[in-house]
Amino acid sequence: MTVVGREQSIGESLRQLRRQQNLTQSELGGERYSKSYVSALERDKITPSFQALQFFAGQLGQSDDYFTTLFEQTEHLKQLAVLYEQSHINTGERHQGGSGISWMSCLQALIMLICMR
């Protein structure tokens, strides 16, 4: 679940914030989440629920939507990458009756992504 480019994944961001605040994985998870759950999140081995993301944001003194916004942006980037691949933009297959999607669909996805930032 890594964000395209140089941005951090949710797990990397979670680890970085936890370490900045000198918290252990057990302390971050508190009574609600185990150390192994936090570890798996930090290594991007599992996909967290929105409730978990909100809980960890609160534990780290961030706004409730800190990680959920990052998660949504990551998902939109993944969708945009899929749309780009399906469109066959660079191959010209669209003009030869290929099964690619339209430029308009890609443009709409890109606009959605930009508006989220």
Biopython code that builds the backbone (N, CA, C, O; Angstrom):
import numpy as np
from Bio.PDB.StructureBuilder import StructureBuilder

atoms = [
    (1, "MET", "N", (0.825, -1.184, 0.000)),
    (1, "MET", "CA", (0.000, 0.000, 0.000)),
    (1, "MET", "C", (0.867, 1.244, 0.000)),
    (1, "MET", "O", (0.632, 2.156, 0.794)),
    (2, "THR", "N", (1.825, 1.302, -0.837)),
    (2, "THR", "CA", (2.729, 2.426, -0.884)),
    (2, "THR", "C", (2.218, 3.461, -1.869)),
    (2, "THR", "O", (1.736, 3.125, -2.951)),
    (3, "VAL", "N", (2.328, 4.712, -1.483)),
    (3, "VAL", "CA", (1.899, 5.801, -2.337)),
    (3, "VAL", "C", (2.910, 5.964, -3.458)),
    (3, "VAL", "O", (4.112, 5.819, -3.239)),
    (4, "VAL", "N", (2.427, 6.267, -4.665)),
    (4, "VAL", "CA", (3.291, 6.463, -5.817)),
    (4, "VAL", "C", (4.196, 7.665, -5.564)),
    (4, "VAL", "O", (3.772, 8.658, -4.972)),
    (5, "GLY", "N", (5.418, 7.571, -6.009)),
    (5, "GLY", "CA", (6.349, 8.681, -5.852)),
    (5, "GLY", "C", (7.122, 8.562, -4.548)),
    (5, "GLY", "O", (7.351, 7.460, -4.049)),
    (6, "ARG", "N", (7.517, 9.697, -4.005)),
    (6, "ARG", "CA", (8.364, 9.720, -2.823)),
    (6, "ARG", "C", (7.559, 9.805, -1.539)),
    (6, "ARG", "O", (8.152, 9.820, -0.461)),
    (7, "GLU", "N", (6.264, 9.860, -1.604)),
    (7, "GLU", "CA", (5.447, 9.945, -0.406)),
    (7, "GLU", "C", (5.499, 8.628, 0.353)),
    (7, "GLU", "O", (5.784, 7.574, -0.214)),
    (8, "GLN", "N", (5.215, 8.713, 1.657)),
    (8, "GLN", "CA", (5.254, 7.538, 2.510)),
    (8, "GLN", "C", (3.936, 6.787, 2.476)),
    (8, "GLN", "O", (2.877, 7.353, 2.208)),
    (9, "SER", "N", (4.034, 5.500, 2.755)),
    (9, "SER", "CA", (2.825, 4.707, 2.935)),
    (9, "SER", "C", (2.228, 5.052, 4.295)),
    (9, "SER", "O", (2.856, 5.731, 5.107)),
    (10, "ILE", "N", (1.024, 4.582, 4.529)),
    (10, "ILE", "CA", (0.387, 4.804, 5.826)),
    (10, "ILE", "C", (1.223, 4.164, 6.927)),
    (10, "ILE", "O", (1.428, 4.761, 7.984)),
    (11, "GLY", "N", (1.701, 2.959, 6.679)),
    (11, "GLY", "CA", (2.519, 2.273, 7.677)),
    (11, "GLY", "C", (3.788, 3.033, 8.014)),
    (11, "GLY", "O", (4.161, 3.144, 9.182)),
    (12, "GLU", "N", (4.452, 3.555, 6.993)),
    (12, "GLU", "CA", (5.672, 4.333, 7.225)),
    (12, "GLU", "C", (5.369, 5.605, 8.002)),
    (12, "GLU", "O", (6.126, 5.983, 8.895)),
    (13, "SER", "N", (4.273, 6.263, 7.668)),
    (13, "SER", "CA", (3.873, 7.474, 8.389)),
    (13, "SER", "C", (3.544, 7.166, 9.841)),
    (13, "SER", "O", (3.924, 7.905, 10.748)),
    (14, "LEU", "N", (2.833, 6.068, 10.046)),
    (14, "LEU", "CA", (2.477, 5.655, 11.404)),
    (14, "LEU", "C", (3.737, 5.406, 12.230)),
    (14, "LEU", "O", (3.849, 5.885, 13.359)),
    (15, "ARG", "N", (4.673, 4.663, 11.673)),
    (15, "ARG", "CA", (5.933, 4.364, 12.376)),
    (15, "ARG", "C", (6.704, 5.646, 12.687)),
    (15, "ARG", "O", (7.200, 5.827, 13.799)),
    (16, "GLN", "N", (6.798, 6.527, 11.700)),
    (16, "GLN", "CA", (7.550, 7.763, 11.892)),
    (16, "GLN", "C", (6.950, 8.610, 13.019)),
    (16, "GLN", "O", (7.676, 9.089, 13.890)),
    (17, "LEU", "N", (5.638, 8.791, 13.003)),
    (17, "LEU", "CA", (4.995, 9.582, 14.055)),
    (17, "LEU", "C", (5.133, 8.915, 15.423)),
    (17, "LEU", "O", (5.361, 9.590, 16.427)),
    (18, "ARG", "N", (4.997, 7.604, 15.459)),
    (18, "ARG", "CA", (5.129, 6.874, 16.731)),
    (18, "ARG", "C", (6.526, 7.060, 17.304)),
    (18, "ARG", "O", (6.679, 7.320, 18.497)),
    (19, "ARG", "N", (7.533, 6.930, 16.470)),
    (19, "ARG", "CA", (8.917, 7.080, 16.930)),
    (19, "ARG", "C", (9.222, 8.515, 17.360)),
    (19, "ARG", "O", (9.945, 8.736, 18.331)),
    (20, "GLN", "N", (8.666, 9.489, 16.632)),
    (20, "GLN", "CA", (8.878, 10.890, 17.005)),
    (20, "GLN", "C", (8.349, 11.173, 18.409)),
    (20, "GLN", "O", (8.878, 12.024, 19.125)),
    (21, "GLN", "N", (7.304, 10.451, 18.790)),
    (21, "GLN", "CA", (6.697, 10.654, 20.108)),
    (21, "GLN", "C", (7.210, 9.650, 21.140)),
    (21, "GLN", "O", (6.681, 9.557, 22.248)),
    (22, "ASN", "N", (8.247, 8.900, 20.760)),
    (22, "ASN", "CA", (8.879, 7.925, 21.657)),
    (22, "ASN", "C", (7.880, 6.941, 22.262)),
    (22, "ASN", "O", (7.941, 6.627, 23.451)),
    (23, "LEU", "N", (6.965, 6.463, 21.430)),
    (23, "LEU", "CA", (5.991, 5.466, 21.874)),
    (23, "LEU", "C", (6.401, 4.090, 21.364)),
    (23, "LEU", "O", (6.953, 3.964, 20.271)),
    (24, "THR", "N", (6.132, 3.072, 22.150)),
    (24, "THR", "CA", (6.311, 1.703, 21.672)),
    (24, "THR", "C", (5.070, 1.315, 20.880)),
    (24, "THR", "O", (4.051, 2.005, 20.930)),
    (25, "GLN", "N", (5.161, 0.222, 20.159)),
    (25, "GLN", "CA", (3.991, -0.269, 19.433)),
    (25, "GLN", "C", (2.877, -0.638, 20.406)),
    (25, "GLN", "O", (1.701, -0.419, 20.116)),
    (26, "SER", "N", (3.238, -1.193, 21.551)),
    (26, "SER", "CA", (2.237, -1.554, 22.568)),
    (26, "SER", "C", (1.549, -0.319, 23.119)),
    (26, "SER", "O", (0.334, -0.318, 23.319)),
    (27, "GLU", "N", (2.322, 0.738, 23.367)),
    (27, "GLU", "CA", (1.739, 1.980, 23.886)),
    (27, "GLU", "C", (0.800, 2.604, 22.864)),
    (27, "GLU", "O", (-0.264, 3.110, 23.222)),
    (28, "LEU", "N", (1.186, 2.571, 21.602)),
    (28, "LEU", "CA", (0.336, 3.130, 20.550)),
    (28, "LEU", "C", (-0.977, 2.366, 20.451)),
    (28, "LEU", "O", (-2.043, 2.969, 20.325)),
    (29, "GLY", "N", (-0.900, 1.051, 20.506)),
    (29, "GLY", "CA", (-2.108, 0.233, 20.398)),
    (29, "GLY", "C", (-3.003, 0.318, 21.618)),
    (29, "GLY", "O", (-4.213, 0.107, 21.531)),
    (30, "GLY", "N", (-2.399, 0.629, 22.755)),
    (30, "GLY", "CA", (-3.175, 0.742, 23.989)),
    (30, "GLY", "C", (-3.909, -0.552, 24.301)),
    (30, "GLY", "O", (-3.408, -1.649, 24.051)),
    (31, "GLU", "N", (-5.095, -0.401, 24.849)),
    (31, "GLU", "CA", (-5.940, -1.554, 25.203)),
    (31, "GLU", "C", (-6.680, -2.113, 23.984)),
    (31, "GLU", "O", (-7.239, -3.208, 24.026)),
    (32, "ARG", "N", (-6.669, -1.344, 22.911)),
    (32, "ARG", "CA", (-7.519, -1.666, 21.765)),
    (32, "ARG", "C", (-6.845, -2.536, 20.697)),
    (32, "ARG", "O", (-7.487, -3.409, 20.113)),
    (33, "TYR", "N", (-5.562, -2.301, 20.444)),
    (33, "TYR", "CA", (-4.863, -3.014, 19.371)),
    (33, "TYR", "C", (-3.559, -3.606, 19.899)),
    (33, "TYR", "O", (-2.849, -2.968, 20.677)),
    (34, "SER", "N", (-3.254, -4.812, 19.478)),
    (34, "SER", "CA", (-2.051, -5.506, 19.950)),
    (34, "SER", "C", (-0.789, -4.941, 19.288)),
    (34, "SER", "O", (-0.844, -4.257, 18.266)),
    (35, "LYS", "N", (0.336, -5.253, 19.911)),
    (35, "LYS", "CA", (1.632, -4.870, 19.356)),
    (35, "LYS", "C", (1.810, -5.479, 17.966)),
    (35, "LYS", "O", (2.321, -4.820, 17.061)),
    (36, "SER", "N", (1.395, -6.725, 17.796)),
    (36, "SER", "CA", (1.560, -7.386, 16.495)),
    (36, "SER", "C", (0.698, -6.726, 15.414)),
    (36, "SER", "O", (1.095, -6.676, 14.250)),
    (37, "TYR", "N", (-0.478, -6.222, 15.796)),
    (37, "TYR", "CA", (-1.339, -5.517, 14.843)),
    (37, "TYR", "C", (-0.656, -4.230, 14.387)),
    (37, "TYR", "O", (-0.609, -3.937, 13.192)),
    (38, "VAL", "N", (-0.125, -3.463, 15.346)),
    (38, "VAL", "CA", (0.570, -2.215, 15.014)),
    (38, "VAL", "C", (1.783, -2.513, 14.131)),
    (38, "VAL", "O", (2.041, -1.800, 13.161)),
    (39, "SER", "N", (2.521, -3.561, 14.469)),
    (39, "SER", "CA", (3.691, -3.954, 13.684)),
    (39, "SER", "C", (3.300, -4.291, 12.244)),
    (39, "SER", "O", (3.964, -3.860, 11.302)),
    (40, "ALA", "N", (2.240, -5.048, 12.078)),
    (40, "ALA", "CA", (1.777, -5.418, 10.733)),
    (40, "ALA", "C", (1.349, -4.187, 9.939)),
    (40, "ALA", "O", (1.603, -4.103, 8.737)),
    (41, "LEU", "N", (0.699, -3.233, 10.608)),
    (41, "LEU", "CA", (0.314, -1.989, 9.935)),
    (41, "LEU", "C", (1.547, -1.222, 9.475)),
    (41, "LEU", "O", (1.612, -0.751, 8.340)),
    (42, "GLU", "N", (2.519, -1.102, 10.368)),
    (42, "GLU", "CA", (3.719, -0.339, 10.038)),
    (42, "GLU", "C", (4.502, -0.967, 8.889)),
    (42, "GLU", "O", (5.200, -0.261, 8.160)),
    (43, "ARG", "N", (4.397, -2.256, 8.723)),
    (43, "ARG", "CA", (5.088, -2.955, 7.633)),
    (43, "ARG", "C", (4.199, -3.103, 6.402)),
    (43, "ARG", "O", (4.581, -3.762, 5.435)),
    (44, "ASP", "N", (3.012, -2.492, 6.433)),
    (44, "ASP", "CA", (2.060, -2.534, 5.313)),
    (44, "ASP", "C", (1.656, -3.953, 4.951)),
    (44, "ASP", "O", (1.427, -4.261, 3.781)),
    (45, "LYS", "N", (1.569, -4.812, 5.949)),
    (45, "LYS", "CA", (1.172, -6.208, 5.737)),
    (45, "LYS", "C", (-0.338, -6.383, 5.779)),
    (45, "LYS", "O", (-0.865, -7.356, 5.239)),
    (46, "ILE", "N", (-1.038, -5.451, 6.417)),
    (46, "ILE", "CA", (-2.497, -5.517, 6.502)),
    (46, "ILE", "C", (-3.079, -4.149, 6.174)),
    (46, "ILE", "O", (-2.398, -3.129, 6.284)),
    (47, "THR", "N", (-4.333, -4.140, 5.775)),
    (47, "THR", "CA", (-5.046, -2.894, 5.497)),
    (47, "THR", "C", (-5.893, -2.545, 6.708)),
    (47, "THR", "O", (-6.761, -3.323, 7.103)),
    (48, "PRO", "N", (-5.650, -1.385, 7.300)),
    (48, "PRO", "CA", (-6.393, -1.007, 8.507)),
    (48, "PRO", "C", (-7.805, -0.542, 8.195)),
    (48, "PRO", "O", (-8.095, -0.087, 7.088)),
    (49, "SER", "N", (-8.672, -0.662, 9.179)),
    (49, "SER", "CA", (-10.025, -0.112, 9.056)),
    (49, "SER", "C", (-9.951, 1.399, 9.274)),
    (49, "SER", "O", (-8.962, 1.910, 9.799)),
    (50, "PHE", "N", (-10.998, 2.102, 8.870)),
    (50, "PHE", "CA", (-11.047, 3.540, 9.113)),
    (50, "PHE", "C", (-11.073, 3.824, 10.614)),
    (50, "PHE", "O", (-10.507, 4.818, 11.070)),
    (51, "GLN", "N", (-11.731, 2.953, 11.380)),
    (51, "GLN", "CA", (-11.777, 3.134, 12.832)),
    (51, "GLN", "C", (-10.376, 3.032, 13.430)),
    (51, "GLN", "O", (-10.019, 3.808, 14.316)),
    (52, "ALA", "N", (-9.587, 2.078, 12.947)),
    (52, "ALA", "CA", (-8.213, 1.932, 13.435)),
    (52, "ALA", "C", (-7.390, 3.164, 13.073)),
    (52, "ALA", "O", (-6.620, 3.661, 13.895)),
    (53, "LEU", "N", (-7.547, 3.655, 11.851)),
    (53, "LEU", "CA", (-6.801, 4.837, 11.427)),
    (53, "LEU", "C", (-7.153, 6.045, 12.285)),
    (53, "LEU", "O", (-6.275, 6.823, 12.657)),
    (54, "GLN", "N", (-8.430, 6.201, 12.598)),
    (54, "GLN", "CA", (-8.854, 7.314, 13.447)),
    (54, "GLN", "C", (-8.310, 7.159, 14.863)),
    (54, "GLN", "O", (-7.879, 8.137, 15.473)),
    (55, "PHE", "N", (-8.327, 5.947, 15.383)),
    (55, "PHE", "CA", (-7.806, 5.683, 16.723)),
    (55, "PHE", "C", (-6.324, 6.059, 16.803)),
    (55, "PHE", "O", (-5.909, 6.759, 17.727)),
    (56, "PHE", "N", (-5.529, 5.595, 15.837)),
    (56, "PHE", "CA", (-4.093, 5.871, 15.861)),
    (56, "PHE", "C", (-3.799, 7.356, 15.672)),
    (56, "PHE", "O", (-2.873, 7.887, 16.287)),
    (57, "ALA", "N", (-4.570, 8.025, 14.835)),
    (57, "ALA", "CA", (-4.389, 9.468, 14.673)),
    (57, "ALA", "C", (-4.595, 10.171, 16.015)),
    (57, "ALA", "O", (-3.818, 11.050, 16.389)),
    (58, "GLY", "N", (-5.642, 9.780, 16.732)),
    (58, "GLY", "CA", (-5.900, 10.361, 18.050)),
    (58, "GLY", "C", (-4.786, 10.065, 19.036)),
    (58, "GLY", "O", (-4.371, 10.944, 19.791)),
    (59, "GLN", "N", (-4.302, 8.836, 19.034)),
    (59, "GLN", "CA", (-3.210, 8.440, 19.932)),
    (59, "GLN", "C", (-1.945, 9.270, 19.666)),
    (59, "GLN", "O", (-1.149, 9.511, 20.573)),
    (60, "LEU", "N", (-1.778, 9.696, 18.426)),
    (60, "LEU", "CA", (-0.576, 10.430, 18.031)),
    (60, "LEU", "C", (-0.792, 11.941, 17.987)),
    (60, "LEU", "O", (0.073, 12.681, 17.520)),
    (61, "GLY", "N", (-1.945, 12.397, 18.473)),
    (61, "GLY", "CA", (-2.215, 13.828, 18.544)),
    (61, "GLY", "C", (-2.514, 14.482, 17.211)),
    (61, "GLY", "O", (-2.350, 15.693, 17.058)),
    (62, "GLN", "N", (-2.950, 13.692, 16.250)),
    (62, "GLN", "CA", (-3.300, 14.211, 14.927)),
    (62, "GLN", "C", (-4.820, 14.323, 14.810)),
    (62, "GLN", "O", (-5.559, 13.778, 15.631)),
    (63, "SER", "N", (-5.271, 15.033, 13.783)),
    (63, "SER", "CA", (-6.711, 15.129, 13.545)),
    (63, "SER", "C", (-7.256, 13.745, 13.197)),
    (63, "SER", "O", (-6.526, 12.887, 12.700)),
    (64, "ASP", "N", (-8.543, 13.538, 13.460)),
    (64, "ASP", "CA", (-9.171, 12.234, 13.208)),
    (64, "ASP", "C", (-9.004, 11.759, 11.771)),
    (64, "ASP", "O", (-8.923, 10.556, 11.519)),
    (65, "ASP", "N", (-8.953, 12.693, 10.832)),
    (65, "ASP", "CA", (-8.887, 12.304, 9.422)),
    (65, "ASP", "C", (-7.456, 12.262, 8.871)),
    (65, "ASP", "O", (-7.273, 12.129, 7.661)),
    (66, "TYR", "N", (-6.456, 12.371, 9.721)),
    (66, "TYR", "CA", (-5.059, 12.413, 9.261)),
    (66, "TYR", "C", (-4.706, 11.196, 8.409)),
    (66, "TYR", "O", (-4.256, 11.344, 7.272)),
    (67, "PHE", "N", (-4.905, 10.007, 8.947)),
    (67, "PHE", "CA", (-4.556, 8.788, 8.213)),
    (67, "PHE", "C", (-5.636, 8.397, 7.207)),
    (67, "PHE", "O", (-5.323, 7.822, 6.165)),
    (68, "THR", "N", (-6.900, 8.700, 7.499)),
    (68, "THR", "CA", (-7.955, 8.318, 6.554)),
    (68, "THR", "C", (-7.823, 9.106, 5.254)),
    (68, "THR", "O", (-8.077, 8.571, 4.175)),
    (69, "THR", "N", (-7.428, 10.368, 5.352)),
    (69, "THR", "CA", (-7.205, 11.165, 4.144)),
    (69, "THR", "C", (-6.050, 10.589, 3.341)),
    (69, "THR", "O", (-6.135, 10.480, 2.117)),
    (70, "LEU", "N", (-4.968, 10.219, 4.022)),
    (70, "LEU", "CA", (-3.827, 9.602, 3.344)),
    (70, "LEU", "C", (-4.237, 8.291, 2.685)),
    (70, "LEU", "O", (-3.825, 8.002, 1.561)),
    (71, "PHE", "N", (-5.048, 7.496, 3.383)),
    (71, "PHE", "CA", (-5.522, 6.220, 2.847)),
    (71, "PHE", "C", (-6.348, 6.443, 1.580)),
    (71, "PHE", "O", (-6.156, 5.748, 0.582)),
    (72, "GLU", "N", (-7.271, 7.415, 1.620)),
    (72, "GLU", "CA", (-8.115, 7.694, 0.456)),
    (72, "GLU", "C", (-7.276, 8.170, -0.726)),
    (72, "GLU", "O", (-7.528, 7.774, -1.864)),
    (73, "GLN", "N", (-6.284, 9.012, -0.466)),
    (73, "GLN", "CA", (-5.422, 9.482, -1.546)),
    (73, "GLN", "C", (-4.643, 8.321, -2.159)),
    (73, "GLN", "O", (-4.474, 8.248, -3.376)),
    (74, "THR", "N", (-4.176, 7.425, -1.312)),
    (74, "THR", "CA", (-3.445, 6.257, -1.791)),
    (74, "THR", "C", (-4.330, 5.406, -2.687)),
    (74, "THR", "O", (-3.896, 4.956, -3.748)),
    (75, "GLU", "N", (-5.570, 5.185, -2.263)),
    (75, "GLU", "CA", (-6.495, 4.384, -3.059)),
    (75, "GLU", "C", (-6.807, 5.058, -4.390)),
    (75, "GLU", "O", (-6.909, 4.381, -5.413)),
    (76, "HIS", "N", (-6.960, 6.384, -4.393)),
    (76, "HIS", "CA", (-7.222, 7.099, -5.644)),
    (76, "HIS", "C", (-6.022, 7.006, -6.587)),
    (76, "HIS", "O", (-6.195, 6.887, -7.800)),
    (77, "LEU", "N", (-4.813, 7.060, -6.040)),
    (77, "LEU", "CA", (-3.625, 6.911, -6.882)),
    (77, "LEU", "C", (-3.577, 5.527, -7.520)),
    (77, "LEU", "O", (-3.218, 5.387, -8.690)),
    (78, "LYS", "N", (-3.939, 4.511, -6.749)),
    (78, "LYS", "CA", (-3.969, 3.149, -7.297)),
    (78, "LYS", "C", (-4.990, 3.055, -8.427)),
    (78, "LYS", "O", (-4.716, 2.465, -9.472)),
    (79, "GLN", "N", (-6.168, 3.640, -8.212)),
    (79, "GLN", "CA", (-7.214, 3.606, -9.234)),
    (79, "GLN", "C", (-6.771, 4.353, -10.487)),
    (79, "GLN", "O", (-7.032, 3.912, -11.607)),
    (80, "LEU", "N", (-6.108, 5.473, -10.295)),
    (80, "LEU", "CA", (-5.632, 6.248, -11.432)),
    (80, "LEU", "C", (-4.597, 5.462, -12.230)),
    (80, "LEU", "O", (-4.601, 5.501, -13.460)),
    (81, "ALA", "N", (-3.720, 4.755, -11.543)),
    (81, "ALA", "CA", (-2.716, 3.938, -12.232)),
    (81, "ALA", "C", (-3.384, 2.852, -13.065)),
    (81, "ALA", "O", (-2.958, 2.578, -14.187)),
    (82, "VAL", "N", (-4.423, 2.238, -12.524)),
    (82, "VAL", "CA", (-5.155, 1.203, -13.260)),
    (82, "VAL", "C", (-5.835, 1.813, -14.481)),
    (82, "VAL", "O", (-5.782, 1.248, -15.573)),
    (83, "LEU", "N", (-6.474, 2.968, -14.295)),
    (83, "LEU", "CA", (-7.132, 3.635, -15.421)),
    (83, "LEU", "C", (-6.127, 3.970, -16.519)),
    (83, "LEU", "O", (-6.410, 3.802, -17.705)),
    (84, "TYR", "N", (-4.976, 4.436, -16.119)),
    (84, "TYR", "CA", (-3.952, 4.789, -17.100)),
    (84, "TYR", "C", (-3.522, 3.561, -17.899)),
    (84, "TYR", "O", (-3.412, 3.612, -19.124)),
    (85, "GLU", "N", (-3.283, 2.473, -17.199)),
    (85, "GLU", "CA", (-2.878, 1.243, -17.885)),
    (85, "GLU", "C", (-3.967, 0.755, -18.834)),
    (85, "GLU", "O", (-3.671, 0.300, -19.938)),
    (86, "GLN", "N", (-5.212, 0.847, -18.413)),
    (86, "GLN", "CA", (-6.317, 0.358, -19.233)),
    (86, "GLN", "C", (-6.565, 1.232, -20.452)),
    (86, "GLN", "O", (-7.130, 0.770, -21.443)),
    (87, "SER", "N", (-6.157, 2.463, -20.387)),
    (87, "SER", "CA", (-6.478, 3.386, -21.480)),
    (87, "SER", "C", (-5.580, 3.208, -22.700)),
    (87, "SER", "O", (-5.914, 3.674, -23.790)),
    (88, "HIS", "N", (-4.444, 2.538, -22.524)),
    (88, "HIS", "CA", (-3.516, 2.328, -23.642)),
    (88, "HIS", "C", (-3.134, 3.652, -24.300)),
    (88, "HIS", "O", (-2.996, 3.736, -25.520)),
    (89, "ILE", "N", (-2.967, 4.675, -23.481)),
    (89, "ILE", "CA", (-2.683, 6.012, -24.006)),
    (89, "ILE", "C", (-1.439, 6.022, -24.884)),
    (89, "ILE", "O", (-1.446, 6.609, -25.966)),
    (90, "ASN", "N", (-0.386, 5.384, -24.431)),
    (90, "ASN", "CA", (0.878, 5.447, -25.164)),
    (90, "ASN", "C", (0.950, 4.492, -26.346)),
    (90, "ASN", "O", (1.830, 4.638, -27.194)),
    (91, "THR", "N", (0.057, 3.528, -26.425)),
    (91, "THR", "CA", (0.149, 2.540, -27.497)),
    (91, "THR", "C", (-0.709, 2.877, -28.704)),
    (91, "THR", "O", (-0.526, 2.295, -29.773)),
    (92, "GLY", "N", (-1.627, 3.790, -28.552)),
    (92, "GLY", "CA", (-2.503, 4.141, -29.649)),
    (92, "GLY", "C", (-3.572, 3.107, -29.922)),
    (92, "GLY", "O", (-4.306, 3.232, -30.902)),
    (93, "GLU", "N", (-3.682, 2.090, -29.087)),
    (93, "GLU", "CA", (-4.668, 1.037, -29.316)),
    (93, "GLU", "C", (-6.094, 1.572, -29.283)),
    (93, "GLU", "O", (-6.986, 0.997, -29.906)),
    (94, "ARG", "N", (-6.310, 2.641, -28.581)),
    (94, "ARG", "CA", (-7.659, 3.202, -28.483)),
    (94, "ARG", "C", (-8.176, 3.598, -29.859)),
    (94, "ARG", "O", (-9.350, 3.410, -30.177)),
    (95, "HIS", "N", (-7.283, 4.145, -30.664)),
    (95, "HIS", "CA", (-7.695, 4.593, -31.996)),
    (95, "HIS", "C", (-7.850, 3.429, -32.973)),
    (95, "HIS", "O", (-8.443, 3.593, -34.039)),
    (96, "GLN", "N", (-7.333, 2.274, -32.624)),
    (96, "GLN", "CA", (-7.417, 1.115, -33.499)),
    (96, "GLN", "C", (-8.483, 0.137, -33.019)),
    (96, "GLN", "O", (-8.439, -1.048, -33.348)),
    (97, "GLY", "N", (-9.430, 0.634, -32.248)),
    (97, "GLY", "CA", (-10.510, -0.230, -31.791)),
    (97, "GLY", "C", (-10.140, -1.087, -30.599)),
    (97, "GLY", "O", (-10.784, -2.105, -30.345)),
    (98, "GLY", "N", (-9.094, -0.683, -29.851)),
    (98, "GLY", "CA", (-8.695, -1.430, -28.661)),
    (98, "GLY", "C", (-9.747, -1.350, -27.577)),
    (98, "GLY", "O", (-10.724, -0.610, -27.689)),
    (99, "SER", "N", (-9.538, -2.110, -26.545)),
    (99, "SER", "CA", (-10.524, -2.161, -25.469)),
    (99, "SER", "C", (-10.257, -1.142, -24.375)),
    (99, "SER", "O", (-10.866, -1.214, -23.308)),
    (100, "GLY", "N", (-9.355, -0.190, -24.618)),
    (100, "GLY", "CA", (-9.019, 0.797, -23.597)),
    (100, "GLY", "C", (-10.179, 1.715, -23.283)),
    (100, "GLY", "O", (-11.120, 1.852, -24.065)),
    (101, "ILE", "N", (-10.092, 2.347, -22.110)),
    (101, "ILE", "CA", (-11.120, 3.309, -21.728)),
    (101, "ILE", "C", (-10.777, 4.661, -22.330)),
    (101, "ILE", "O", (-9.701, 4.834, -22.903)),
    (102, "SER", "N", (-11.673, 5.606, -22.206)),
    (102, "SER", "CA", (-11.498, 6.888, -22.872)),
    (102, "SER", "C", (-10.544, 7.810, -22.124)),
    (102, "SER", "O", (-10.291, 7.647, -20.930)),
    (103, "TRP", "N", (-10.031, 8.772, -22.857)),
    (103, "TRP", "CA", (-9.211, 9.828, -22.269)),
    (103, "TRP", "C", (-10.017, 10.564, -21.217)),
    (103, "TRP", "O", (-9.483, 10.964, -20.182)),
    (104, "MET", "N", (-11.302, 10.744, -21.481)),
    (104, "MET", "CA", (-12.153, 11.500, -20.563)),
    (104, "MET", "C", (-12.198, 10.831, -19.191)),
    (104, "MET", "O", (-12.166, 11.519, -18.171)),
    (105, "SER", "N", (-12.271, 9.517, -19.151)),
    (105, "SER", "CA", (-12.282, 8.809, -17.871)),
    (105, "SER", "C", (-10.988, 9.036, -17.108)),
    (105, "SER", "O", (-11.004, 9.241, -15.894)),
    (106, "CYS", "N", (-9.875, 9.000, -17.814)),
    (106, "CYS", "CA", (-8.579, 9.258, -17.172)),
    (106, "CYS", "C", (-8.501, 10.689, -16.667)),
    (106, "CYS", "O", (-8.025, 10.939, -15.559)),
    (107, "LEU", "N", (-8.966, 11.621, -17.475)),
    (107, "LEU", "CA", (-8.942, 13.026, -17.088)),
    (107, "LEU", "C", (-9.810, 13.263, -15.859)),
    (107, "LEU", "O", (-9.405, 13.986, -14.949)),
    (108, "GLN", "N", (-10.990, 12.667, -15.822)),
    (108, "GLN", "CA", (-11.865, 12.819, -14.663)),
    (108, "GLN", "C", (-11.221, 12.250, -13.403)),
    (108, "GLN", "O", (-11.324, 12.850, -12.333)),
    (109, "ALA", "N", (-10.563, 11.109, -13.517)),
    (109, "ALA", "CA", (-9.889, 10.507, -12.364)),
    (109, "ALA", "C", (-8.754, 11.401, -11.885)),
    (109, "ALA", "O", (-8.550, 11.559, -10.681)),
    (110, "LEU", "N", (-8.018, 11.983, -12.821)),
    (110, "LEU", "CA", (-6.921, 12.869, -12.460)),
    (110, "LEU", "C", (-7.436, 14.130, -11.765)),
    (110, "LEU", "O", (-6.847, 14.577, -10.781)),
    (111, "ILE", "N", (-8.508, 14.693, -12.260)),
    (111, "ILE", "CA", (-9.098, 15.880, -11.643)),
    (111, "ILE", "C", (-9.563, 15.568, -10.227)),
    (111, "ILE", "O", (-9.360, 16.372, -9.317)),
    (112, "MET", "N", (-10.186, 14.407, -10.032)),
    (112, "MET", "CA", (-10.607, 13.997, -8.688)),
    (112, "MET", "C", (-9.420, 13.942, -7.746)),
    (112, "MET", "O", (-9.498, 14.412, -6.611)),
    (113, "LEU", "N", (-8.331, 13.372, -8.213)),
    (113, "LEU", "CA", (-7.135, 13.230, -7.395)),
    (113, "LEU", "C", (-6.560, 14.595, -7.031)),
    (113, "LEU", "O", (-6.196, 14.828, -5.878)),
    (114, "ILE", "N", (-6.476, 15.488, -7.998)),
    (114, "ILE", "CA", (-5.922, 16.816, -7.752)),
    (114, "ILE", "C", (-6.784, 17.588, -6.767)),
    (114, "ILE", "O", (-6.256, 18.285, -5.900)),
    (115, "CYS", "N", (-8.087, 17.477, -6.885)),
    (115, "CYS", "CA", (-8.996, 18.193, -5.983)),
    (115, "CYS", "C", (-8.886, 17.709, -4.545)),
    (115, "CYS", "O", (-9.218, 18.448, -3.618)),
    (116, "MET", "N", (-8.430, 16.490, -4.346)),
    (116, "MET", "CA", (-8.294, 15.949, -2.990)),
    (116, "MET", "C", (-7.104, 16.544, -2.258)),
    (116, "MET", "O", (-7.082, 16.540, -1.027)),
    (117, "ARG", "N", (-6.142, 17.040, -2.960)),
    (117, "ARG", "CA", (-4.910, 17.543, -2.319)),
    (117, "ARG", "C", (-5.079, 18.903, -1.752)),
    (117, "ARG", "O", (-4.137, 19.456, -1.185)),
]
sb = StructureBuilder()
sb.init_structure("model")
sb.init_model(0)
sb.init_chain("A")
sb.init_seg("    ")
for serial, (resi, resn, name, xyz) in enumerate(atoms, 1):
    if name == "N":
        sb.init_residue(resn, " ", resi, " ")
    sb.init_atom(name, np.array(xyz, "f"), 0.0, 1.0, " ", f" {name:<3s}", serial, name[0])
structure = sb.get_structure()
